[in-house]
Amino acid sequence: MHFSLTQGHPTGTTIRRNMPVLVMILTLAYAAPTWAQKVTTVEGLTFEQTLVQLANPLGARPIGESIGLTTALEIATQPLSSPSGGMVFKLDPATGLLARVSTTFGPSFAERALTAGEGEVAIAATFSATSYDKLSKFGLNALPLGSVTSSNPANARVGTGDFHLSSKTLTMAGTVGVGSKVDVAVIVPLITATLEAVSTQVDGNGRVIRIAETNTKFSGIGDMAAVLKVKAAKLPGPEIPDPGGLALMLTMRLPTGSRENLRGLGVYRTMASAAFSMGKGPFKPHFSGGFEFWSKSVDLPTATATGGLVKVRHQVQLAAGFEIEAHPKVTLLLDFLGQKIRNGGEDGVVSDPVPANANGISSIQSLVLLPEGILKGILVPGIKVNLKGKLLLSLNALVTTKNNGLHSKVTPVVGLNLGL
């Protein structure tokens, strides 16, 4: 059997758009499934290639690439811990001695207006472990990858996946006060992603046609960040204790993380933001927000069942919360983080148009990337404890309240911050 193009037949563009559907129909027409095909993904594949091997044979669209991009978006845009030094000291003109500028230790994932001070240096390390629960509205343990409905049970197919996906991130950060009102920080995330998965394809008679499995780990650097923070204004009052004020920030994310292994997005990202904080007593609220510009869009050709591109680009971030001085050595924290990734990232099941005389096939569905953006809401309770000198221990939990991308319910985070 072969295909030829003549007048009156669909255009070349239509043929190309429907090519995945035609390939699937031809495959079903000539398939004679009498036993299951078992596939174990080989070593040396990238994270995305592994997902392609697991998922793409189960539908008519690039399912693996869709799951991969949503995963990369989640990992590359996860909240960065604040690089600001937790304990800030300045010379108190009233006593002539060094004194703490703030009675609290600052937020963990939001920002306050306070800067470290000229010549001050702080280093920090934060570790988080995430076990993902859902991909958009679908559970990862019974993920619908693709299906074919046919009047002939031998040509019907249902493809599902059982995915155990997790990531661990060790974030190293260093902050230097290059002026009395200017901080510069560098943040380096080290990411390990683990995938243990099995995908199966079953025909209309309940026979398993294909099994693919993997158990692999991908490690390396993520997208590094450089941060410039300038205190633009302070509220009326003495500098000790700090009355609060307004800071402007510029954060550059570099494409140092591997896009193929889903540790980065492969684009330059620049966040312009502002932070406002206040409070002279034990209760200190803070607010921040900004827009992140991406140098180019991250594209995937699965916008609709008939073709087109999803062009994911730019995000908006907001944060609001407060610190409470529970004890001179203990700060309690509560923040709410909001993110909006624009123009894509959600996954959904779409139906492909089925050509006439398609061997009894009535519908073909695949899990693809949709043009709807990702909206995140994260609640972050936490505590910071002064262990000794300028050494701080922070314990936090990232609690997902809304996320239509890849997400977990709760991510524990532990960190250490040391002023030098």
C-alpha distance (Angstrom), angle and dihedral (degrees) to the residues before:
residue distance angle dihedral
M1 . . .
H2 3.80 . .
F3 3.79 138.8 .
S4 3.79 127.2 -127.2
L5 3.80 132.4 -177.1
T6 3.82 118.4 -125.5
Q7 3.78 134.4 160.3
G8 3.77 114.1 -71.4
H9 3.80 93.1 28.3
P10 3.82 125.1 107.3
T11 3.79 116.5 -70.2
G12 3.80 123.6 -103.3
T13 3.82 89.2 -104.5
T14 3.80 91.3 55.5
I15 3.80 91.0 47.8
R16 3.80 90.9 51.2
R17 3.80 92.5 48.2
N18 3.79 92.1 50.4
M19 3.80 95.2 39.9
P20 3.85 94.3 104.4
V21 3.81 89.3 53.0
L22 3.82 92.6 47.6
V23 3.79 91.5 48.6
M24 3.80 91.0 51.6
I25 3.79 92.6 48.7
L26 3.81 92.2 49.7
T27 3.79 90.1 47.8
L28 3.80 91.8 52.6
A29 3.79 92.2 44.9
Y30 3.80 93.0 58.1
A31 3.79 99.1 32.1
A32 3.77 119.1 112.8
P33 3.80 103.1 -175.2
T34 3.80 109.3 -167.3
W35 3.82 97.7 146.7
A36 3.76 137.3 16.1
Q37 3.79 120.9 -88.8
K38 3.80 108.9 -134.5
V39 3.79 118.9 -155.8
T40 3.79 126.5 -174.5
T41 3.79 112.2 -168.9
V42 3.79 111.5 -117.9
E43 3.79 127.0 -124.7
G44 3.78 118.3 -99.3
L45 3.80 96.6 47.2
T46 3.77 119.3 124.8
F47 3.80 120.5 -118.3
E48 3.80 90.9 -100.7
Q49 3.82 93.2 46.9
T50 3.80 89.2 51.4
L51 3.80 90.6 53.7
V52 3.82 89.9 48.1
Q53 3.82 91.1 54.4
L54 3.80 90.8 48.2
A55 3.78 100.0 45.1
N56 3.80 116.8 17.2
P57 3.85 97.7 74.3
L58 3.83 88.2 59.0
G59 3.80 96.9 65.2
A60 3.79 145.7 20.2
R61 3.82 96.5 -105.5
P62 3.84 136.1 59.6
I63 3.79 94.4 -85.0
G64 3.80 96.3 161.8
E65 3.81 92.5 54.4
S66 3.81 89.6 50.3
I67 3.80 92.9 53.4
G68 3.79 89.1 43.8
L69 3.80 95.8 54.5
T70 3.80 92.9 47.3
T71 3.81 88.2 50.7
A72 3.81 92.0 49.2
L73 3.80 90.8 49.2
E74 3.80 91.5 53.5
I75 3.80 95.7 46.3
A76 3.81 96.1 42.4
T77 3.82 95.4 46.5
Q78 3.80 99.5 41.4
P79 3.83 111.5 131.5
L80 3.79 114.1 -82.3
S81 3.78 117.0 -135.7
S82 3.79 112.4 -114.7
P83 3.82 111.1 -95.4
S84 3.81 92.9 -155.3
G85 3.77 117.4 118.8
G86 3.79 112.1 -101.6
M87 3.81 96.7 -146.2
V88 3.80 117.8 47.2
F89 3.82 122.4 -176.1
K90 3.79 130.3 -169.9
L91 3.77 135.9 172.7
D92 3.80 109.1 -89.8
P93 3.83 107.1 -139.1
A94 3.79 90.2 -156.0
T95 3.80 94.6 60.4
G96 3.81 104.4 15.9
L97 3.82 89.1 -127.2
L98 3.79 134.1 111.0
A99 3.78 111.5 -95.0
R100 3.80 135.7 179.3
V101 3.78 109.9 -96.4
S102 3.81 92.5 -151.6
T103 3.79 129.4 29.0
T104 3.82 90.1 -144.9
F105 3.80 129.5 61.5
G106 3.80 100.3 -127.8
P107 3.81 133.0 -110.7
S108 3.80 122.7 -57.7
F109 3.82 101.3 -139.7
A110 3.80 103.9 10.2
E111 3.81 127.1 59.9
R112 3.80 137.8 -116.3
A113 3.80 128.0 -158.9
L114 3.82 95.3 -112.6
T115 3.82 117.0 109.5
A116 3.81 127.2 -156.8
G117 3.80 98.4 -114.6
E118 3.79 132.3 -117.6
G119 3.80 114.1 -46.3
E120 3.80 94.8 4.2
V121 3.81 117.5 135.3
A122 3.81 129.5 -165.8
I123 3.79 131.7 177.9
A124 3.79 126.6 -163.8
A125 3.79 140.9 -175.9
T126 3.79 124.8 -164.0
F127 3.80 128.4 -174.8
S128 3.80 126.3 -164.7
A129 3.80 132.0 175.7
T130 3.79 121.1 -159.9
S131 3.80 128.8 -172.5
Y132 3.79 107.0 -169.9
D133 3.80 118.7 -133.7
K134 3.79 107.6 -179.8
L135 3.79 142.7 23.1
S136 3.80 105.0 -148.1
K137 3.83 103.3 -52.4
F138 3.82 95.2 -21.9
G139 3.78 127.4 94.5
L140 3.80 113.7 -123.9
N141 3.79 92.8 -135.6
A142 3.83 92.9 63.5
L143 3.79 103.4 23.5
P144 3.85 113.9 172.6
L145 3.80 104.4 -134.4
G146 3.79 102.5 169.6
S147 3.77 144.5 -32.6
V148 3.81 141.9 -164.1
T149 3.80 123.0 -155.6
S150 3.80 116.2 -155.8
S151 3.81 139.3 164.2
N152 3.82 85.5 -130.1
P153 3.85 107.8 69.3
A154 3.80 90.3 -153.2
N155 3.80 89.2 63.3
A156 3.81 96.4 44.5
R157 3.81 116.9 100.9
V158 3.80 138.3 -172.1
G159 3.80 118.5 -172.4
T160 3.81 121.5 -167.6
G161 3.79 136.1 168.6
D162 3.78 135.0 -146.1
F163 3.81 103.8 -155.6
H164 3.81 127.0 -176.8
L165 3.78 103.0 -172.8
S166 3.79 124.6 172.2
S167 3.79 139.6 160.4
K168 3.78 136.2 -160.1
T169 3.79 121.6 -159.7
L170 3.79 127.6 -165.8
T171 3.80 109.0 -169.7
M172 3.80 119.8 -163.1
A173 3.80 118.1 -166.1
G174 3.78 137.9 177.0
T175 3.82 127.9 -170.0
V176 3.81 128.7 -166.6
G177 3.78 126.7 -172.8
V178 3.81 102.7 -137.3
G179 3.79 92.1 177.0
S180 3.77 138.8 5.7
K181 3.80 89.3 -90.5
V182 3.82 103.0 23.4
D183 3.82 129.7 82.0
V184 3.79 128.5 -177.1
A185 3.81 120.6 -164.3
V186 3.79 138.0 179.2
I187 3.81 122.2 -156.1
V188 3.80 123.4 -165.5
P189 3.85 118.9 -173.2
L190 3.81 118.6 -159.8
I191 3.80 109.5 -161.1
T192 3.79 133.7 -165.5
A193 3.81 117.1 -174.0
T194 3.80 121.2 -171.1
L195 3.80 125.2 -162.6
E196 3.78 124.2 -170.7
A197 3.79 108.9 171.6
V198 3.79 146.2 154.7
S199 3.80 124.4 -165.5
T200 3.79 123.6 -168.7
Q201 3.79 136.3 -170.2
V202 3.81 119.2 -155.6
D203 3.82 127.2 -173.7
G204 3.79 127.5 -138.3
N205 3.81 91.2 -89.4
G206 3.80 91.6 58.0
R207 3.82 94.6 -106.7
V208 3.79 117.4 142.2
I209 3.81 106.9 -121.9
R210 3.80 100.8 176.8
I211 3.80 137.5 14.1
A212 3.81 122.4 -173.6
E213 3.78 124.2 179.2
T214 3.78 140.3 176.0
N215 3.78 140.2 177.6
T216 3.76 109.8 -173.0
K217 3.79 144.6 140.0
F218 3.80 131.8 -143.0
S219 3.82 121.5 -163.3
G220 3.78 136.7 176.7
I221 3.76 147.4 96.3
G222 3.80 121.2 -40.5
D223 3.81 130.0 -150.5
M224 3.81 106.2 -50.2
A225 3.80 121.2 -139.3
A226 3.81 134.2 -146.4
V227 3.81 116.6 -163.0
L228 3.80 131.0 -161.9
K229 3.80 116.0 -169.6
V230 3.80 124.3 -175.1
K231 3.80 124.9 -177.3
A232 3.78 102.3 -134.3
A233 3.81 100.8 179.6
K234 3.79 141.4 -1.7
L235 3.76 130.1 -148.3
P236 3.81 118.3 -111.4
G237 3.78 115.7 -80.1
P238 3.81 141.3 66.8
E239 3.81 119.0 -46.7
I240 3.81 91.7 -120.9
P241 2.92 109.8 87.4
D242 3.81 94.4 23.7
P243 3.83 110.6 -118.5
G244 3.81 93.2 -158.7
G245 3.77 132.1 -116.1
L246 3.79 144.0 168.1
A247 3.81 129.5 -51.3
L248 3.80 129.4 -173.5
M249 3.81 120.3 -147.5
L250 3.78 138.6 -168.5
T251 3.81 117.9 -164.7
M252 3.80 121.6 -172.1
R253 3.82 118.1 -164.5
L254 3.80 112.3 -160.4
P255 3.84 122.3 -150.8
T256 3.82 93.2 -117.0
G257 3.81 93.9 127.8
S258 3.80 119.0 89.2
R259 3.82 110.6 -103.8
E260 3.84 90.5 -162.7
N261 3.82 90.7 55.3
L262 3.83 92.4 43.0
R263 3.81 95.9 -117.4
G264 3.81 93.2 117.3
L265 3.78 144.8 12.5
G266 3.81 100.2 -121.6
V267 3.83 93.8 -124.4
Y268 3.81 136.1 98.9
R269 3.79 111.7 -109.0
T270 3.81 125.3 -163.7
M271 3.80 121.3 -169.8
A272 3.81 119.8 -163.5
S273 3.79 109.7 -167.8
A274 3.78 145.7 154.2
A275 3.81 132.8 -142.9
F276 3.79 128.3 -157.7
S277 3.80 125.3 -170.8
M278 3.80 135.4 169.8
G279 3.78 144.2 163.7
K280 3.82 133.9 112.9
G281 3.78 96.4 -160.7
P282 3.81 132.4 59.4
F283 3.84 91.3 -72.1
K284 3.82 114.4 74.4
P285 3.83 121.4 174.7
H286 3.81 123.3 -162.8
F287 3.79 136.0 -171.9
S288 3.80 133.3 -170.0
G289 3.78 139.6 169.6
G290 3.76 142.0 164.6
F291 3.77 150.3 159.9
E292 3.80 123.0 -111.0
F293 3.80 116.1 -149.5
W294 3.83 117.6 -155.5
S295 3.82 118.3 -150.4
K296 3.80 89.7 -134.0
S297 3.76 139.2 -6.3
V298 3.79 124.1 -89.7
D299 3.81 103.9 -125.6
L300 3.78 134.4 -158.2
P301 3.83 124.0 173.3
T302 3.79 98.1 -130.5
A303 3.78 105.3 88.3
T304 3.82 93.0 128.4
A305 3.76 137.7 1.6
T306 3.81 89.9 -100.5
G307 3.78 96.5 51.1
G308 3.78 138.8 -92.8
L309 3.78 133.9 125.2
V310 3.76 134.2 -76.9
K311 3.82 104.3 -144.3
V312 3.80 108.8 -165.3
R313 3.80 112.3 -166.4
H314 3.82 140.7 155.3
Q315 3.78 131.3 -0.2
V316 3.81 140.4 -145.3
Q317 3.81 122.7 -139.7
L318 3.80 130.1 -165.0
A319 3.80 131.8 177.0
A320 3.79 135.0 -178.7
G321 3.78 131.3 171.6
F322 3.75 147.9 113.6
E323 3.80 144.4 -114.2
I324 3.79 124.6 -138.4
E325 3.79 123.9 -159.9
A326 3.81 99.4 -135.9
H327 3.83 91.0 167.3
P328 3.83 133.6 -9.6
K329 3.82 86.3 -98.0
V330 3.82 98.9 36.0
T331 3.81 129.6 67.2
L332 3.81 122.9 -175.7
L333 3.79 117.7 -151.5
L334 3.77 139.2 -165.0
D335 3.81 123.7 176.2
F336 3.77 137.3 169.2
L337 3.81 116.0 -150.3
G338 3.78 123.3 -163.9
Q339 3.81 127.5 -170.4
K340 3.78 133.2 178.8
I341 3.82 117.7 -168.2
R342 3.78 107.4 -166.0
N343 3.81 133.8 -131.1
G344 3.78 101.8 3.1
G345 3.77 150.4 0.9
E346 3.80 104.9 111.6
D347 3.83 117.2 109.6
G348 3.78 125.5 -141.1
V349 3.80 143.1 160.9
V350 3.83 115.4 -100.7
S351 3.79 131.9 -178.0
D352 3.80 123.7 -125.2
P353 3.80 120.8 -141.5
V354 3.79 108.9 -106.4
P355 3.83 118.0 -139.9
A356 3.80 118.8 -126.2
N357 3.82 118.1 -88.9
A358 3.79 91.0 23.5
N359 3.80 96.9 161.6
G360 3.82 93.2 -87.4
I361 3.79 94.1 -52.2
S362 3.80 112.6 144.2
S363 3.83 103.0 176.0
I364 3.81 141.1 11.4
Q365 3.80 121.3 -165.0
S366 3.81 131.9 -175.0
L367 3.79 137.4 -179.7
V368 3.81 106.6 -114.7
L369 3.77 142.3 163.9
L370 3.81 113.2 -89.4
P371 3.81 128.1 -148.6
E372 3.81 90.4 -120.0
G373 3.81 112.5 110.1
I374 3.79 127.0 -126.4
L375 3.80 119.9 -100.8
K376 3.80 116.7 -165.0
G377 3.78 131.7 -170.1
I378 3.82 118.3 -177.6
L379 3.81 128.9 180.0
V380 3.81 113.8 -153.5
P381 3.81 119.1 -166.0
G382 3.79 115.4 178.2
I383 3.77 152.0 149.1
K384 3.81 134.2 -137.3
V385 3.79 121.4 -157.1
N386 3.79 128.0 -168.8
L387 3.81 102.4 -133.4
K388 3.80 98.8 179.3
G389 3.79 137.1 -26.2
K390 3.82 106.8 -28.0
L391 3.82 94.8 -19.9
L392 3.81 115.4 118.8
L393 3.80 130.2 -171.2
S394 3.80 116.9 -155.4
L395 3.80 126.6 -166.5
N396 3.80 119.3 -172.7
A397 3.80 141.9 160.0
L398 3.80 125.2 -147.5
V399 3.81 103.7 -146.0
T400 3.81 114.2 -168.8
T401 3.79 113.9 -137.0
K402 3.82 95.4 167.1
N403 3.81 134.4 5.4
N404 3.81 126.4 145.6
G405 3.81 92.5 -171.1
L406 3.80 129.2 61.3
H407 3.79 110.2 -41.1
S408 3.77 150.0 150.9
K409 3.79 128.7 -137.4
V410 3.80 97.8 -125.1
T411 3.81 132.1 7.6
P412 3.82 117.5 -168.9
V413 3.80 116.4 -144.6
V414 3.80 129.5 -168.2
G415 3.79 125.8 -176.0
L416 3.78 146.0 174.5
N417 3.81 125.8 -149.9
L418 3.80 124.0 -171.2
G419 3.78 127.6 -173.7
L420 3.82 112.5 -148.7
